[in-house]
Every structure is written in C-alpha cells, then in structure tokens.
Amino acid sequence: MNEVIGHLMTALDVAKTTPGQTMLVKLIEAVLLHAGFELAQSAFPDGALPVDDE
C-alpha cells in the first residue's frame, strides 16, 4: 500500500505542474484521502484510537 501511495504522490506532483489537470489533481487527492482512511482503519480495526491519559 505504501508503494502505491508513493506512486500516487508522484502522479499528484506531476499533475499539479501540468496545465489543465485540475480534475486529475482532485481525483488523485480523493484516492489518497481514501487510502489514508483505509490505513487508519487497518491500524485501529476496533475503531478506538489510542488515548494518552496523562
């Protein structure tokens, strides 16, 4: 998954510097947001985030 995210980040950098690629930038950003959500869910499958009680 990290390798895929790395490729998407590279594609995002290229799309941001290419004129007329606004929709592609939005699409890649949406996919990255979803991938981040999936990674967070896999790290905390029960939905509980660690809390520091100090």
Helices and strands as residue ranges (DSSP letters): H 2-16, H 22-43
